[in-house]
Amino acid sequence: MRPSSLGPRRAIRHYHQIGLLPEPERGVDGRRRYGYDDMIRLLWVRKMADAGISLDDMRAAFEGTRDIGEMLGRLAQTLAAQEADISRQRAAVQRLQAVGSPLGLLSELVTDRLAHLPPGALRPADLDALLVTERIFGPLGAAVQASVFIVLATDPDLRAEQERLDAAEAALDDSVDPEDPRVEELAVQRCAHQIALDRAVESAGLDAAEEQLFEIDDAEPTEEKGPRMSAFEAVTKMPYDWSPARKRCVERMTQLLAETHWQPTERPGS
């Protein structure tokens, strides 16, 4: 509890209760008599509270059971962390103001890729997918996925096929056996569609930019980076569950793509 959350009299009574301020004797009129030392102690409490020192730390400091220098060091670290958080929040707000919401929720790497699109071309569902991809695979993965959305936004036929396949995959619920012939048929169709998307990305010259992104990424290795995963492995990393039939469909699509010598593993979420 901070002194600022209490009125002056309630704060003083609280200080008495927790042993932070000695409680003086009452005079014949029933009122407490506070002396000069009490006033000094109260001023110390108020000034220390303004610096963010907790009442428990104040009491320990006054009792000599805690080193004031160590206490201030911890407080300085806490304030530095809070300051860094505020700076990040301020930068996020400024970015939302500059780029616009909700597009500004994505990293700069991703929004730079989406600069190829006219305003309003990115559908809300596409934005949601990019947010998920960036959260799981990082800005690079989302930037690569943005290439697919750029192509879909400019090719009505590919968009229509994407929506048809998405709906068909969504229908592969728990009632569908993974060995159902529809699973294999849909995997073949999805494979063909993915190849068409990859070709459209190449034709638009977006693949060259992707290669540059990967070269930059490869030149900056980190311990958190693992090997690039397949589309099926990517599904297992998602924070939601798919039915066995739908997972089998993605697994078969990945196998079929590998057999055609295409490399869909560099397009998370596509």
C-alpha positions as CSV (number, residue, x, y, z in Angstrom):
1,M,0.0,0.0,0.0
2,R,1.3,3.4,-1.0
3,P,0.9,6.5,1.2
4,S,-0.7,8.3,-1.8
5,S,-3.6,5.9,-1.7
6,L,-4.5,7.0,1.9
7,G,-5.6,10.2,3.4
8,P,-3.1,12.0,5.7
9,R,-4.7,10.7,8.9
10,R,-5.3,7.2,7.7
11,A,-1.8,7.0,6.3
12,I,-0.3,8.0,9.7
13,R,-2.5,5.5,11.5
14,H,-1.3,2.8,9.0
15,Y,2.3,3.8,9.7
16,H,1.6,3.2,13.4
17,Q,0.0,-0.2,12.7
18,I,3.0,-1.5,10.7
19,G,5.6,-0.1,13.1
20,L,7.0,2.4,10.6
21,L,6.2,5.4,12.8
22,P,6.3,5.2,16.6
23,E,2.9,5.9,18.2
24,P,3.3,8.8,20.7
25,E,1.5,9.0,24.0
26,R,-1.8,10.9,24.2
27,G,-2.0,14.1,26.2
28,V,-4.7,14.9,28.9
29,D,-6.9,16.1,26.0
30,G,-6.8,12.6,24.4
31,R,-4.8,13.8,21.4
32,R,-1.4,12.4,20.4
33,R,1.6,14.6,20.8
34,Y,4.0,14.5,17.9
35,G,7.4,15.9,18.3
36,Y,10.2,17.0,16.1
37,D,11.7,13.5,15.6
38,D,8.2,12.3,14.5
39,M,8.0,15.0,12.0
40,I,11.5,14.1,10.6
41,R,10.5,10.4,10.4
42,L,7.3,11.3,8.6
43,L,9.2,13.5,6.1
44,W,11.6,10.6,5.4
45,V,8.7,8.3,4.8
46,R,7.0,10.7,2.3
47,K,10.2,11.4,0.4
48,M,11.1,7.7,0.3
49,A,7.6,6.8,-0.9
50,D,8.0,9.4,-3.7
51,A,11.1,7.6,-4.8
52,G,9.1,4.3,-5.0
53,I,10.5,2.6,-1.9
54,S,8.0,0.2,-0.4
55,L,6.8,0.6,3.2
56,D,8.3,-2.8,4.1
57,D,11.7,-1.7,2.8
58,M,11.4,1.6,4.7
59,R,10.8,-0.2,7.9
60,A,13.7,-2.6,7.3
61,A,15.9,0.4,6.5
62,F,14.9,2.3,9.7
63,E,15.5,-0.9,11.8
64,G,18.9,-1.4,10.2
65,T,18.1,-4.9,9.0
66,R,18.4,-4.0,5.3
67,D,21.2,-2.2,3.5
68,I,19.8,1.0,2.0
69,G,22.3,0.9,-0.9
70,E,21.3,-2.6,-1.9
71,M,17.7,-1.6,-1.6
72,L,18.2,1.4,-3.9
73,G,20.1,-0.7,-6.4
74,R,17.2,-3.1,-6.7
75,L,14.8,-0.2,-7.1
76,A,17.0,1.4,-9.8
77,Q,16.9,-1.9,-11.7
78,T,13.1,-2.1,-11.4
79,L,12.7,1.5,-12.6
80,A,15.0,0.9,-15.5
81,A,13.0,-2.2,-16.6
82,Q,9.7,-0.2,-16.3
83,E,11.3,2.7,-18.3
84,A,12.2,0.2,-21.0
85,D,8.7,-1.2,-21.1
86,I,7.3,2.3,-21.4
87,S,9.6,3.1,-24.2
88,R,8.5,-0.1,-26.1
89,Q,4.9,0.7,-25.5
90,R,5.4,4.3,-26.7
91,A,7.1,3.0,-29.9
92,A,4.2,0.6,-30.5
93,V,1.7,3.4,-30.1
94,Q,3.6,5.6,-32.4
95,R,3.9,2.8,-35.0
96,L,0.1,2.2,-34.8
97,Q,-0.4,5.9,-35.4
98,A,2.0,6.1,-38.3
99,V,1.1,2.8,-40.1
100,G,-2.5,2.6,-39.0
101,S,-4.4,0.0,-37.0
102,P,-4.4,-3.0,-37.2
103,L,-1.7,-3.2,-39.8
104,G,0.7,-1.5,-37.4
105,L,0.5,-4.5,-35.2
106,L,2.9,-6.3,-37.6
107,S,6.6,-5.8,-37.6
108,E,8.2,-3.3,-40.0
109,L,9.7,-6.2,-42.1
110,V,6.2,-7.5,-42.8
111,T,4.5,-4.1,-43.5
112,D,7.4,-3.2,-45.9
113,R,6.5,-6.3,-47.9
114,L,2.8,-5.4,-47.9
115,A,3.7,-2.0,-49.4
116,H,3.2,-3.8,-52.7
117,L,-0.6,-3.9,-52.0
118,P,-3.0,-1.0,-52.5
119,P,-4.8,0.2,-49.3
120,G,-7.5,-2.1,-48.2
121,A,-6.3,-5.1,-50.3
122,L,-5.3,-7.1,-47.3
123,R,-8.3,-9.0,-46.0
124,P,-8.9,-9.2,-42.2
125,A,-8.4,-12.9,-42.3
126,D,-5.0,-12.4,-44.0
127,L,-4.0,-10.0,-41.3
128,D,-5.0,-12.5,-38.7
129,A,-2.9,-15.2,-40.4
130,L,0.1,-12.9,-40.5
131,L,-0.2,-12.1,-36.8
132,V,-0.2,-15.8,-36.0
133,T,2.7,-16.6,-38.3
134,E,4.8,-13.7,-37.0
135,R,4.1,-14.9,-33.4
136,I,5.3,-18.4,-34.1
137,F,7.9,-18.1,-36.9
138,G,9.0,-14.5,-36.4
139,P,8.9,-11.5,-38.8
140,L,10.9,-13.4,-41.5
141,G,8.3,-16.1,-41.7
142,A,5.4,-13.6,-41.8
143,A,7.2,-11.5,-44.5
144,V,7.5,-14.6,-46.7
145,Q,3.8,-15.4,-46.1
146,A,3.0,-11.8,-47.1
147,S,4.2,-12.7,-50.7
148,V,1.4,-15.2,-50.9
149,F,-1.2,-12.7,-49.8
150,I,0.1,-10.2,-52.3
151,V,-0.4,-12.7,-55.1
152,L,-3.8,-13.7,-53.8
153,A,-4.9,-10.1,-53.7
154,T,-4.0,-9.5,-57.3
155,D,-5.2,-12.8,-58.8
156,P,-9.0,-13.6,-58.4
157,D,-8.7,-17.1,-59.7
158,L,-6.0,-18.1,-57.2
159,R,-8.0,-16.4,-54.5
160,A,-11.1,-18.3,-55.4
161,E,-9.2,-21.6,-55.4
162,Q,-7.5,-20.8,-52.1
163,E,-10.9,-20.1,-50.5
164,R,-12.4,-23.4,-51.9
165,L,-9.4,-25.4,-50.6
166,D,-9.5,-23.7,-47.2
167,A,-13.2,-24.6,-46.8
168,A,-12.6,-28.2,-47.9
169,E,-9.8,-28.5,-45.4
170,A,-11.9,-27.0,-42.6
171,A,-14.5,-29.7,-43.3
172,L,-12.0,-32.4,-42.5
173,D,-13.1,-32.6,-38.9
174,D,-12.8,-35.5,-36.3
175,S,-15.6,-37.4,-38.1
176,V,-13.4,-37.9,-41.2
177,D,-11.1,-40.9,-41.2
178,P,-7.5,-39.9,-42.1
179,E,-7.5,-42.7,-44.7
180,D,-10.6,-41.3,-46.4
181,P,-10.0,-40.9,-50.1
182,R,-11.1,-37.3,-49.9
183,V,-8.0,-36.6,-47.8
184,E,-5.7,-37.8,-50.5
185,E,-7.6,-36.0,-53.2
186,L,-7.5,-32.7,-51.3
187,A,-3.8,-33.1,-50.6
188,V,-3.2,-33.4,-54.4
189,Q,-5.3,-30.4,-55.1
190,R,-3.6,-28.4,-52.4
191,C,-0.2,-29.4,-53.8
192,A,-1.1,-28.2,-57.3
193,H,-2.4,-24.9,-55.8
194,Q,0.8,-24.4,-53.8
195,I,2.8,-24.9,-57.0
196,A,0.7,-22.3,-58.8
197,L,1.1,-19.9,-55.9
198,D,4.9,-20.4,-56.0
199,R,5.0,-19.8,-59.7
200,A,2.9,-16.6,-59.3
201,V,5.3,-15.4,-56.6
202,E,8.2,-16.0,-58.9
203,S,6.5,-14.3,-61.8
204,A,5.8,-11.2,-59.7
205,G,9.5,-11.1,-58.7
206,L,8.7,-11.5,-55.1
207,D,10.9,-14.6,-54.7
208,A,14.1,-12.6,-55.2
209,A,13.2,-10.4,-52.3
210,E,12.5,-13.5,-50.2
211,E,16.0,-14.9,-51.0
212,Q,17.5,-11.6,-49.8
213,L,15.6,-12.0,-46.6
214,F,16.8,-15.5,-46.0
215,E,20.4,-14.5,-46.8
216,I,20.2,-11.7,-44.2
217,D,18.6,-14.1,-41.7
218,D,21.2,-16.8,-42.4
219,A,24.0,-14.3,-41.8
220,E,22.7,-13.6,-38.3
221,P,22.5,-17.0,-36.6
222,T,21.0,-17.2,-33.1
223,E,20.6,-20.0,-30.7
224,E,16.8,-19.8,-31.0
225,K,16.9,-20.6,-34.7
226,G,16.3,-24.1,-35.6
227,P,16.2,-25.8,-39.1
228,R,13.5,-24.6,-41.4
229,M,10.5,-26.8,-40.8
230,S,8.2,-28.5,-43.2
231,A,4.5,-27.4,-43.6
232,F,3.5,-30.5,-41.6
233,E,5.9,-29.7,-38.8
234,A,4.7,-26.1,-38.8
235,V,1.1,-27.3,-38.2
236,T,2.3,-29.1,-35.0
237,K,3.7,-25.8,-33.8
238,M,0.4,-24.0,-34.0
239,P,-1.3,-23.1,-30.7
240,Y,-4.5,-24.9,-31.8
241,D,-5.4,-28.4,-32.8
242,W,-6.4,-29.8,-36.1
243,S,-8.2,-33.1,-36.7
244,P,-6.1,-36.2,-37.6
245,A,-7.6,-36.1,-41.1
246,R,-6.6,-32.5,-41.6
247,K,-3.1,-33.1,-40.3
248,R,-2.8,-36.1,-42.6
249,C,-3.8,-33.9,-45.6
250,V,-1.1,-31.4,-44.8
251,E,1.5,-34.2,-44.3
252,R,0.6,-35.7,-47.7
253,M,0.7,-32.3,-49.4
254,T,4.2,-31.8,-48.0
255,Q,5.3,-35.2,-49.3
256,L,3.8,-34.5,-52.8
257,L,5.5,-31.2,-53.0
258,A,8.8,-32.8,-52.1
259,E,8.3,-35.3,-54.9
260,T,7.8,-32.4,-57.4
261,H,11.1,-30.8,-56.1
262,W,9.3,-27.7,-55.0
263,Q,10.4,-26.1,-51.6
264,P,7.2,-25.1,-49.7
265,T,9.1,-25.3,-46.4
266,E,10.2,-21.7,-46.8
267,R,6.6,-20.4,-46.9
268,P,5.2,-20.8,-43.3
269,G,1.4,-20.7,-43.2
270,S,0.9,-20.6,-47.0
